[in-house]
Amino acid sequence: MPTITIDSKVLEFKQGETILQVANRSGIAVPQYCYHDGLSIVASCRICLAEVWAPNPRNGNKLESLGKLLPTCQTTCSDGMVVYTDSPKSIANQKAVMEYLLINHPLDCPVCDQAGECSLQDYSYEYGRGVSRFEETKVKQPKKDLGPHVYLYSDRCIMCTRCVRFTREVTGTSELMVEGRGNQEQIDVFPGVALDNEMSANVIDLCPVGALLDKDFLFTQRVWFLKETPSIDGTTAGGDNISIHHNEGMIYRLKPRTNMEVNKWWISDEVRYGYKFVHDEKRLRSPVTVRFGKRGECDFGRAYNEVGAELKKRLGQVASHRLVLVVSPMLSCEDAFMLARMAMAFDRNPVFAVGPIPVQGEDKTFPGGYTIHAEKAPNARGVRRVLESLAREHGVSDGAVRTFAEVEGWLGSADAKQIAGLIVTGNYPSEWVTENFARACAGARPFTVLIDTLPSRLTELADVVLPGATWAEKSGTFENARGMLQAFEQAIAVIDGARSEGQIALDLIAEAESGSQADAPRFNAAETRRMMADRSRGGAAGLGVFLTDVRMPAAEVKQAADMEVVEL
């Protein structure tokens, strides 16, 4: 395989790769602003210029300098090439470029949202001069409101044009352009055309400085206080890889994680701002039961006792009475597994159903390859996979998993009396209970247990309401629209007064078996996946993939300080 030497390191490369791509892949630090793996190469920022030597076939393959400094982002590799990014010429260029970029840049790092994750700050420290020789008046540029999510502070812009190329090449909407020339050059929108496409906020992530800012995150939190947790989109079927940025139990923003098989480098605005319901003031925070005809809050112990006693009583009266479990597609595979086990602890032959699967419009694929899915549920396939496997293993009913519409029709039919108990899970970001379902529940009057995060039409009808947890408050696995199983980690603690659905299921299993939830173990998603794989060997075909095919988030790479720390 051909090789190239970069800063004394011999590296292999593939035909067509550029010097910068090989350096980035190999962990060699080369300063760069305008380059991005997902965009066209324009070589406009000039900070990645390096001294390049290559064999000259006309001179016995003797190494010869190619003359002027070359942009490593645009120069393709050739066998035997030698590159110096730390030579005196390269270092002089880096210092000169940084000096030019900072000539008109405002000194507002203390109030800039990008401070702490700004390439201009980092490169100024690593490659800059340390002092400014510019004594003239700085050119001031205006602040601009580009669209519903993005502000532009033009005087911070270094004209890398990443944002312009993104709107042209990835979304195909072309709202942004470069206006003016020289020191009057600036990014702007075309007249009357706002930056309002479904992926507009990605330009914030692309901006290497603090020019493009998120209206939702503006002045809310310093980035060095934020913790990052790898997660999966919990609102759509795409399975986008994301990082949840949070501090002290509060989510402040979502950022995309690179996954070339799923979402590449991007996420939609719908995914980016879809976490708001996690901190909704209306979140359910306490179990509710009905006593003496009145609804009232109680602790989990009393609620579990009520559920256990009433289900045992009703299911034991007539052999044909059934327990119906409706598992929301917003829940993880591990939650679905534990809930199904819980249903089978009360009824040997329960009926399984998948909750309503919201669909809005049609799938939309952008020129850059990113797809926004019409299905707004992250785990409909995973929930169905788990329920069908357990149904086949235990011979539950006919082995089929019913739809939400079928359960709704059953409740509204003459056979509704067969349903002695109904356990329904929600966890949707908005109202999801249809009027027909609520009316059917009110008419049939089965003993209804609701596990949900937000109030709905069913909240006032259920006999017992148990507050659940959102996907950000627990770990688990989702199966996306392509059938890919991806694990995610818990970002923040469950709000006070609520519990994860997996834990509620374990508590109720203990209530069914021993009459006391005190015997219930702690819910653990990884341990549950191992249990699911064991059940696969016992007959629950299809669950073995949770041990072999689940894709885990990449291990976090710890960053070392770039300055020596001395103990005093």
N, C-alpha and C positions, 0 to 999 in steps of 0.2 A: 504494500500500500504506500502511496506517495507520502512524503513527510515535509513538514515546514518547521523552522526553528523560530520561536518567538521569545525574545528575552532569555536566550540560552536554553530554552526548553524545547526539546524535539517532540513534535506532535504529528499524529496522522490526520489526514483530512480526506474528505470525499470530493470527487470531481464537482467543481462549480461553487464550492464553499468559499466565502470571503475570509480574509485574515481575521476580521473582528468576530465572525461567527465561530471560528475555531478557538479564538482566545476566550470568548464568553463560555463556550462549552467546556473549556479546560480550566476555568477558574482564574484566568490571568486578567488582572484589572487593567482595562483600557478605558479612559474617559470617553463618554459618548452622550450626546444629547438627542440628535435628530433620528438616530437609528432605532428601529423597533422591529422585532421578528415578524410581526403581523402586518407591516406596512412596506410600501415601496422604498427604495433606497435613493435618497437625494443628495447625501454628502454635503449638507449645507452648513452644519455647525463648525466643522473643520477642527474640532478639538481632538479627534482620533487620528490625526495625521501622524505617520511614523516613517522612519528611515527604512527603506526596503532594498535589499540586495538579492540578486538572483543569478544563477549560472548563465553564462553567455556561450551558447553553442558555437558561435563564430570564433571564440577565443579559448577553445579547449575546455568549455564548461567552467571557466574561472569565474568566481564570484565577483560581480561588479555592481556598483550602486546604480539604481535606476534614476538617479539625478535628484529631482525635487522630492520633497516629502509627499507621500501618497495617502489618501484616505483609506484606512483599513476596512471601513464598512463597505467600500465599493470595489476594492481591489481583490480579485480572485487569486486563490493560492496556486502556486506552481511548485513542482517537485524540486526540493533543494533550496527553496527560498529562505532567506534569513531576514528577520524583522526585528528592529530595535525601537521599542516604544519608550525606552528610558535613556536614549542617547542624548547628548547635549542639544542637537538640533531639534529632536522631538520635544524635549523638556522646554526649550525656548519657545516653541510654538504653543505648547499648552499654557504657558504663562501669559503669552501674548493674547491668545484667544480669551482666557479668563479676564484679562485686563479690559479687553474690548467689550465683553459682555457686561461688565460691571460699571462701565462708564456712566450709563444713564439709569442703572438699576437703583431703585430707592433703598435706603437703609432702614427697612421696616420689618426686619426679621422678628423682633419681639412681638409684633402684632399679626404676623402672617400665619395663616392656618397650615402652611406647608413646612413651617419650621420644625426641624427634627426628622424630616424625611425628604429634604430638598437636595437635589443633585447639585444645585448651584452652591449651596452651603458646603457640601462635602467636597466638591472639586475646588472651591475657593481655598479650603483648608489644605487639600492635598497638592494642588497644582498651581495655586495663585501666588501672587507676589507678597502679600501681607500688608502692603501699603498702596495707596492710590496716588497716581501722579496727575490725575485729572483735576484741574482747578476751575474749569468753566462751569456754567450753569447747566444742570441736567435738563434733558428734554422730558417734559411731563406729558403723559398720555392719559386719556380718560378711563374711568371705570364704566363698564357696560353690562347691561342685563341682557344676556343672550337668549334666554328661554326660561321655562318653568323651573329648571334645576341648576342652571349654571350662571355664575358671575364671571366676568373677565376684568381683571386688573391689568390693563394694557401696559402700564409702565414697568411691570415685572416680567413681561414676555421677552423671551430670547429668540423668538422667531424660528423655532425648530420645525414648525409646520406639521407636527404630528397630528394635531386636531383637524387641520384642513384635510390631510390625507385620509384620516379616519372617515370623515363624512363623505369623501368621494369614493373610497375603495372598499370600505366595510359596510356602511349603511346604504351607500348609493344615493344619499339625499342631498349632498353638496350644499349645505346651508352656509358653510364657512368659506372665507376667502382671505387672501392677502391684499391689503390696500396700501397704497403709497410706496415710497422708495426711500432708501437710505435710513437716516435716523427717524424719519416720519413713518416708516413702515409699521403696520399693525394688523392684527387679526380682526375681522369684522364679519357680520352676517350680511347677506344680500338684502337690499331694501325690502321691507315687508315680509321677510322670511325668517322666522324665529328658529332657534335650535331646539326643535320640538319633535324629534323622532323617538322611536321606542328604545333607543340605545344611547341617547344623548349624553348621559352622565359618564360614559366611558372616557370622554375627553378629559375629565378631571383626573382619572387615573393615569392617562397618557402624559399629561403635562409634567415635565421634570422639575418645574419651579412652581411658585405660588400664583401663577397668572389665572388659571382656570380653577374656580372654587365652587364647592358644593353648597348651595343655599341651605340645605338641610343641616349640614355639619358646621356651618360658619360660626366661629367664635364659641363653640360648645365645649370643646375639650382639647387639651394639649396632647399631641400624639404620643409623647413619651410616657403618659400615664395609661395608655390603652394596652390591653392584653389581646392577643390574637388567638382565636380558636378555629381550627379547620372544620368546616361544616359543608352541608349540602343544602341547596335551595329547598325550603320547606313549603313553597307555595305553588309551584308548577311541576309538570311532569318531565321537565328537561333534565333534572338532576345536575344543574350547574354547580360547579365547585366554587365555594365561597369561603372567605375568612370573616368571622364575626369579630368586630372590634368593640371591646366592652371594658367597663371599669366600674367596680363596686356594684355589680349586679345590674348595670344599665347598659343596654346596647346603644352605641352611638353611630355606627355605620356598618355597612357590608361592603366588602371588596371582592373582586373576582380572584380565584386561584387558577393558575394555568393548568388546563387539562386538554390536550390536543384532540382527544377522542370525544369530548363532550362539548365544552363551551369555549375551547381555545383560550383566548386571553380576556374574554368579554363576559358581561352579564347584561341583561335588559334592565331598564329602569324599574319595571314591575318587580323584578327580583330584588333589586338594590334597596327599594323602599318598602318591600313587603313585610318587614319585621314589625311595623308599627303596632299591630294588634298585641304583640307580646307585652307591651307596657300600657295597654288600654286601661283606663280608669274603671271600666265596667267589668274587669276580670272577676270571675267567681273565686271567692277566697275562703269559703267555708261550706262544709256539707249542710244540706237542708233536708229535713224530713217533715212529714205531715203527722201531727199529733192532735187528736181531738178536733179534727177538721181544720186546723190552722197550720200554716207553714212556718217553720222556725229553724234557725241555725242550731247546729249541734257539733260535737266533735266526731272524728272519724270512727271511734269505737262504737258510739251509739248508732251511727249510720250503718256500719257493718253488721251490727247485731240485728238491725231492722231488716236489712237485705237478706241476711242468712235465714232468719226465722221465717220471713214471709215467703221466700222462694221454696224452702223446704216444705212449708205448709201447703202451698198451692200446688206444687208439683207432686206432692204425695197423695193428694185427694183423688185424682183420676189418672190412670196409667197413660191415657192418650194425651194428657196435657203436655205442652212443649214450652221450652225456654228458647226464645229467639235472641240471638246476639247479632247486633248490627255494628260492624267494625268500620270506622271511618278510614278513607284512603289517605287522610292526613297523618295517620299514626305510622309508627315504624313497624317493621316486620317482627321485631322482638315484642312490641306491645301486643300485636295481633296474636302471636303465639301464646303469650301468657293469658290474654283475655279468653282465647279459645279453651285453654286448659281450665280456666276458672268456670266457664260455662259447662264443661263436661264434668266438673266436680259436683255441680248441682243436678245436672240432667245427663244421663248416659247417652241420650240421643237428641242433642240440641239442634236447632236450625241456625246455620251460619248465613250471614248476608254481608255484602259490602255496601257501605254508606253511599250517598249520592256523590257522583263524580262531576264537579262543575266543568263546563266547557263553554268557552267564549270565542266565537268566530271560528277561524281556521288557522292551521299552522302557517307561519310566515318565515321564509328563509331569506336572509339578506345576501347581497353579493359577496360578502366576506365569508359566508358559510355558516354564520350563526343562525339558529332557528328558535323562534318564539313559539312555544307549543300552546295550542288552544286549550288543552286539558290542564285545569288548574288544581291538580291534586298530585302530590309528589310520590305516592306509593300505592296506587290502585292495583298495580300488577303484583307487588310484593305481598299485599294483604290477601289478595285472591290466591296467590301461590301457597301461602301458609295455611289458609282456611281449607283449601281443597285438599292439601296433603293430609291434614289432620282428619278431615271428613272421610277420606278414603281409608285411612289407617283404622279408624274406629267404626267404620260402617255407619257413620252418622247420616240419618235420613237416606237419601239416594246418592249421597256423595257429592251432590251438586251444591254450589254456593249461590244463594239467591241474590237478586238485585234489590236495591232499595225500593224500586217501583213494585216489585213482586210482594215485598213485605207490606207496603202501603195498601196494595190491593187485597191482601189477606186480612189485614186489620179492618178493612171496610166491607168484608164479605160476611156471609152467614156463618162461616167456619171460624170466625174470630175468637169464639169462646175456647178454642183449642189452645190459644196462646195464654198460658198462665203467667208467664214472666217475659218482660221485654227489657233487654239491656242495650242501650244505645250510646254510642260515642260520637263526639263531634270534633272539636278542635279546629274548626274552620275560622278563617279571619273575619268572616261576616255572617249575617243571617243565612242559615242553610236549611232550616226546617220548613217544608212547604205547608201551605194552609191545609191541603188535603190530608197530609200525614198527621198534622196536629188534630184535625177534626176526627180522623179515624181512630187515633189513640184515645181521644176523649170519649168516643162512642163505644169502643171495645172495652176500655177500662182494664187492660191487663196491669199487673204490678210492674210499674215502669221505673227503671233505674237509668238516670242520665249521667254520663261522665263527659264533661265539657269544660271549656275555658271561658266562654262568653255567654251572656244571656241569649236566649232564643225563644221561639214560640213554645218549645217543649219544656222550658224551665219551670213555668207555672203549672204544667200538667203532670210532671213526673212525681212519683211518690217519694223518691230519694234522688237528690242531686249531689254528685261528687265532683269537686273541682279538679280538673286535670292540669297537665303541663304542656306547654308549647314545645316545638322541636328544639328550640334554642336552649331549653332548660333540661335536656336529657340527651343521652347518646343512643345510637341505634343504627339501623340500616334502611335505606330507601332503594327501591327498584325503579329506574326511570323508564321513559317511553321506549328506549332501545333494549330494555331487558337487562341493563347493567346494574349490578348490586354494588352500592357504595356506602361505606360506613361514615358516620359523622360523630363528633364528640360534643359533650355538654359544654356550653359556653358560660352560662350563668346559673345560679342556684334557682330552684323552683320557688316561686313567690310564697310568702307565708300563707298557710291555710290550704295549700294545694299539694297534690302528689302526682307523680307520673302515673300513667295508665298501667305500666308494667307493675309498679309497686301496689297500686290498688288491686290489680288482679291477684297478686301473690297474697295480699292481706285477705281477700275474699276466699281464696283457696284454703287458707288456714282456717277461716271462719266456717267453711263448709265441712272440713275434715275433722277439726278438733273443737270447733265452737269458740275459738279465741284467736284473734289476729296477732296476738303477742308472739305466737310461734312462727310467724311469717319471716322468711329470710329477706335480706336487702336485695332489691332488684339490681342486676348487673347485666348490661347488654352483651358484653363479651362472653360471659358465662352462659347466657341464654342462647347465644349462637352455637356454643358447643353442645348444649342440651338439645337444640334443634337437629344438629347433625347426628347425635346419638339416636334421636327418634327416627331419623331417616333409615338408619340401619335396622330399626325395629319395625319398619313397615311404612313410615310416613315418607313415601318417595317424593323427591323434589326438594327436601330440606337439607340434603348433604351439601348443596352449593354454599350454604352459609358458613361452612368451614373451609371451602376450597376456592370459591369464586368471588368472595366479597373483597372489594378494593378498598384498602385502608388509606387514610390520608398520609402523605409523605411525612417522614420524620422531620421535626423542626431542626433547622441548622442554627447552632448557637454562634453568634457573632462575637469575635474577640475585639477588645478595645484597641484602637489604633495608637494609643499612647501608653507609655509605661506607668504603672501604678506602683508607688513606693510606700511602704508602711512606715509611718512616722513614729 
